[in-house]
Amino acid sequence: MTGPAGAPGAGGAPSAQAAYARLVLETMPEESRVGLTLGFVRTFGIPDIARVLHGTGRMTSQPHHRAKATGVAMFALIGHGTDSPEGRRIVAGLRHVHDRPGITPELMHYVLACFTVCPLRFIDDHGHRTVTAEERDAAYAFHRSLSDALALPDPPGGHLPGVARWMGDYEAAHFAPTPEGRALWRSTSSALLAARIPAPLAPLAPAVAASLLDQPLRTALDVRRPPAPLRALVTRALRAKARSRRGS
């Protein structure tokens, strides 16, 4: 369970997932990276996951390094598919890393849900266009293929909207503040997320990052809601960036 960063090419994606690979790797790579990072941050609100992540010490001492390593893996899986030679190698590594006490199939399903649902949400909210029905179906195809490759039970929900509903219900039942979650948020908001937001906002990284969290997650991480003027500034900056991409 580590956070996302860089991306390889999309040439080897299976046809059922090709639209998702194009969206993430070609059409909106920047928005996808932010969304994946925010998906990773959501897992800090689950006490069992926060304890595992904090226990390794890597996310608090080397957030950029850990983000880059797992980001390359995630984007390679999206680009090449889980059945490719590269995909099988990465899946084997993920299974090894997560084969430890306390990491249940339910927790794994939640992490996969965050990594699938959150990028699409961020694109819908801040991209130069919303995600298409074809792209949502392709995202679910990837989600299911990765779940199968990790030998997990069928994803809860049966389709992407169902996964998103299950994820929300799981958060409502399990989100809670912990010292580990707060420590993970401090290291991530001041280091990792600073590299994911528009450059003019980087000096305000923790507060800007907090503007991208919804209230249930802010509560779980003990994060204060930023002032309204800053939230408005972040929204304007993201919309301006989306308009510039739409016009390019």
C-alpha positions as CSV (number, residue, x, y, z in Angstrom):
1,M,0.0,0.0,0.0
2,T,2.0,2.9,-1.3
3,G,1.2,6.0,-3.3
4,P,1.1,6.8,-7.0
5,A,3.4,8.8,-9.3
6,G,4.9,8.5,-12.9
7,A,3.5,6.6,-15.9
8,P,4.7,4.5,-18.8
9,G,3.1,4.2,-22.3
10,A,-0.3,2.6,-22.8
11,G,0.4,0.4,-25.8
12,G,-0.1,-3.0,-24.2
13,A,-3.5,-2.5,-22.5
14,P,-6.1,-5.2,-23.2
15,S,-8.9,-3.9,-25.5
16,A,-11.5,-3.9,-22.6
17,Q,-9.3,-1.6,-20.6
18,A,-7.9,0.5,-23.5
19,A,-10.2,3.5,-23.0
20,Y,-9.2,3.7,-19.3
21,A,-5.5,3.5,-20.3
22,R,-5.9,6.3,-22.8
23,L,-7.7,8.5,-20.2
24,V,-5.1,8.0,-17.5
25,L,-1.9,7.9,-19.5
26,E,-2.7,10.2,-22.5
27,T,-5.8,12.3,-22.1
28,M,-5.6,13.5,-18.5
29,P,-2.4,12.2,-16.9
30,E,-1.9,15.1,-14.5
31,E,-5.5,14.9,-13.2
32,S,-5.1,11.1,-12.9
33,R,-2.0,11.5,-10.8
34,V,-3.6,13.9,-8.5
35,G,-6.7,11.6,-8.2
36,L,-4.6,8.6,-7.5
37,T,-2.7,10.4,-4.9
38,L,-6.0,11.6,-3.3
39,G,-7.2,8.0,-3.4
40,F,-4.1,6.9,-1.6
41,V,-4.7,9.6,1.0
42,R,-8.2,8.3,1.6
43,T,-6.8,5.1,2.9
44,F,-5.2,7.0,5.8
45,G,-8.7,7.5,7.3
46,I,-9.0,3.7,7.8
47,P,-7.2,2.9,11.1
48,D,-6.1,-0.6,10.1
49,I,-4.5,0.7,6.9
50,A,-3.0,3.7,8.6
51,R,-1.3,1.5,11.1
52,V,0.2,-0.7,8.3
53,L,1.5,2.2,6.3
54,H,2.9,4.1,9.3
55,G,4.5,0.9,10.6
56,T,6.8,0.6,7.6
57,G,8.2,4.1,8.3
58,R,8.6,4.7,4.6
59,M,5.6,7.0,4.0
60,T,6.7,9.4,6.7
61,S,10.5,9.4,5.9
62,Q,10.5,8.9,2.1
63,P,7.1,9.9,0.7
64,H,8.4,10.9,-2.8
65,H,10.4,7.7,-3.1
66,R,7.5,5.4,-2.1
67,A,5.1,7.4,-4.3
68,K,7.3,7.1,-7.4
69,A,7.8,3.3,-6.9
70,T,4.2,2.4,-6.5
71,G,3.0,5.0,-9.1
72,V,5.2,3.5,-11.7
73,A,3.8,0.1,-10.9
74,M,0.1,1.2,-11.0
75,F,0.5,3.0,-14.3
76,A,2.4,0.1,-15.8
77,L,-0.5,-2.1,-14.8
78,I,-3.0,0.3,-16.4
79,G,-0.8,0.7,-19.5
80,H,0.2,-2.9,-20.1
81,G,-2.5,-4.9,-18.4
82,T,-2.3,-7.4,-15.6
83,D,-1.8,-10.4,-18.0
84,S,1.3,-8.9,-19.6
85,P,4.8,-10.1,-18.6
86,E,5.3,-6.8,-16.8
87,G,1.9,-6.9,-15.3
88,R,2.4,-10.4,-13.9
89,R,5.8,-9.4,-12.4
90,I,4.2,-6.4,-10.7
91,V,1.2,-8.4,-9.4
92,A,3.6,-11.0,-7.9
93,G,5.4,-8.1,-6.1
94,L,2.1,-6.7,-4.8
95,R,1.0,-10.0,-3.5
96,H,4.3,-10.5,-1.7
97,V,4.2,-7.0,-0.2
98,H,0.6,-7.4,1.1
99,D,1.0,-11.0,2.3
100,R,1.1,-10.0,6.0
101,P,-1.1,-10.3,9.1
102,G,-3.9,-7.8,9.2
103,I,-4.2,-7.1,5.5
104,T,-7.6,-8.7,4.7
105,P,-9.3,-9.0,1.3
106,E,-11.8,-6.4,2.4
107,L,-8.9,-3.9,3.1
108,M,-7.4,-4.7,-0.3
109,H,-10.8,-4.2,-2.0
110,Y,-11.0,-0.8,-0.3
111,V,-7.6,0.3,-1.5
112,L,-8.3,-0.8,-5.1
113,A,-11.6,1.1,-4.9
114,C,-9.9,4.2,-3.9
115,F,-7.4,3.9,-6.7
116,T,-10.1,3.4,-9.3
117,V,-12.9,5.7,-8.0
118,C,-10.9,8.7,-6.9
119,P,-9.1,9.5,-10.2
120,L,-12.4,9.5,-12.0
121,R,-14.0,11.7,-9.4
122,F,-11.1,14.2,-9.7
123,I,-11.4,14.2,-13.5
124,D,-15.1,14.8,-13.3
125,D,-14.7,17.7,-10.9
126,H,-11.5,19.3,-12.3
127,G,-10.7,17.9,-15.7
128,H,-11.4,19.6,-19.0
129,R,-14.2,17.2,-19.6
130,T,-16.1,14.5,-17.6
131,V,-15.4,10.8,-17.8
132,T,-17.3,9.0,-20.6
133,A,-19.4,5.9,-20.0
134,E,-16.9,3.9,-22.1
135,E,-14.1,5.1,-19.8
136,R,-16.0,4.2,-16.7
137,D,-16.7,0.7,-18.0
138,A,-13.0,0.4,-19.0
139,A,-12.0,1.5,-15.5
140,Y,-14.2,-1.2,-13.9
141,A,-12.7,-3.8,-16.3
142,F,-9.2,-2.8,-15.0
143,H,-10.4,-2.8,-11.4
144,R,-11.8,-6.3,-11.8
145,S,-8.8,-7.7,-13.6
146,L,-6.4,-6.4,-10.9
147,S,-8.7,-7.9,-8.2
148,D,-8.7,-11.2,-10.0
149,A,-4.9,-11.1,-10.5
150,L,-4.5,-10.5,-6.7
151,A,-6.7,-13.6,-6.0
152,L,-9.3,-11.5,-4.3
153,P,-13.1,-12.3,-4.3
154,D,-15.2,-10.5,-6.8
155,P,-15.2,-6.7,-6.3
156,P,-18.2,-5.6,-4.2
157,G,-20.9,-3.7,-6.1
158,G,-20.7,-5.5,-9.5
159,H,-20.0,-2.3,-11.5
160,L,-18.2,1.0,-10.9
161,P,-21.2,2.8,-9.3
162,G,-21.6,-0.1,-7.1
163,V,-17.9,-0.1,-6.1
164,A,-18.2,3.6,-5.3
165,R,-21.3,3.0,-3.1
166,W,-19.6,0.2,-1.3
167,M,-16.6,2.4,-0.7
168,G,-18.7,5.1,0.8
169,D,-20.5,2.7,3.1
170,Y,-17.2,1.2,4.1
171,E,-15.8,4.7,5.0
172,A,-19.0,5.6,6.9
173,A,-18.4,2.5,9.1
174,H,-14.6,2.6,9.5
175,F,-13.3,6.2,9.1
176,A,-11.8,7.3,12.4
177,P,-8.9,9.6,13.6
178,T,-5.7,7.9,14.6
179,P,-2.2,9.2,15.4
180,E,-0.9,7.2,12.4
181,G,-3.3,8.7,10.0
182,R,-2.5,12.2,11.2
183,A,1.3,11.5,10.8
184,L,0.8,10.1,7.3
185,W,-1.3,13.2,6.3
186,R,1.4,15.6,7.6
187,S,4.1,14.0,5.5
188,T,2.0,13.6,2.4
189,S,0.4,17.0,2.4
190,S,3.6,18.9,2.9
191,A,5.7,16.8,0.5
192,L,3.9,14.6,-2.0
193,L,0.8,16.7,-2.7
194,A,2.9,19.8,-3.2
195,A,4.3,18.3,-6.3
196,R,0.8,17.5,-7.7
197,I,-0.9,20.9,-7.5
198,P,-0.4,24.0,-9.7
199,A,3.0,25.6,-9.0
200,P,1.7,29.0,-7.8
201,L,-0.1,27.1,-5.0
202,A,2.8,24.9,-3.9
203,P,3.9,27.2,-1.0
204,L,0.5,26.7,0.5
205,A,0.6,22.9,-0.1
206,P,-0.9,21.6,3.2
207,A,-3.9,24.0,3.2
208,V,-4.4,23.6,-0.6
209,A,-4.3,19.8,-0.1
210,A,-6.9,20.1,2.6
211,S,-9.1,21.9,0.2
212,L,-9.2,18.8,-2.0
213,L,-10.5,16.6,0.9
214,D,-14.2,16.1,1.6
215,Q,-15.5,16.6,5.1
216,P,-15.7,12.9,6.2
217,L,-12.0,12.5,5.3
218,R,-11.0,15.8,6.9
219,T,-12.7,14.6,10.1
220,A,-10.9,11.2,10.0
221,L,-7.6,12.9,9.6
222,D,-8.3,15.8,12.1
223,V,-7.8,18.3,9.3
224,R,-9.4,21.7,9.7
225,R,-11.5,23.0,6.8
226,P,-9.5,25.7,5.0
227,P,-10.9,29.3,4.8
228,A,-13.5,29.9,2.0
229,P,-11.2,32.3,0.1
230,L,-8.5,29.6,-0.2
231,R,-11.0,27.0,-1.3
232,A,-12.2,29.4,-4.0
233,L,-8.7,30.1,-5.1
234,V,-7.9,26.4,-5.4
235,T,-11.1,25.8,-7.4
236,R,-10.3,28.7,-9.8
237,A,-6.7,27.5,-10.3
238,L,-7.8,24.0,-11.2
239,R,-10.5,25.3,-13.5
240,A,-8.1,27.6,-15.2
241,K,-5.7,24.7,-15.7
242,A,-8.4,22.6,-17.1
243,R,-9.5,25.3,-19.6
244,S,-5.9,25.7,-20.8
245,R,-5.7,21.9,-21.5
246,R,-9.1,22.0,-23.3
247,G,-7.8,24.8,-25.5
248,S,-4.4,23.1,-26.3
